[in-house]
């Protein structure tokens, strides 16, 4: 069974930064295609980006100046850094490993003005 540890959320003031982390205890972490999603209260879960196993980013329609996606394969961890956070970033953030691990509980982020 894959253990998924999600961290880095909480309350942050608008204009600040935060880094979200997902660590998956799976032997083939580096071979998994991964994605970040978020779900704003009352809305559907939306894709932020796909992170391919070579580290390339695909399908990201979000402001890449504010959203930075990265991997540390040695730590089996994927990261999402959000800079200059805005009120609309208030959401629950999820990491998904396609065919490797499913949905976790998510990481709650609340932005205050």
Buried (B, 14 or more C-beta within 10 A) or exposed (E): EBEBEBEBBEEBEBEEEBBBBBBBEBEEBEEBBBBBBBBEEEEEBEBBBBBBBEEEBEEBEBEEEBBBBEBEEEEBBBBBBBBEBEEEBBBBBBBBBEEBBEEBEBBEBBBEE
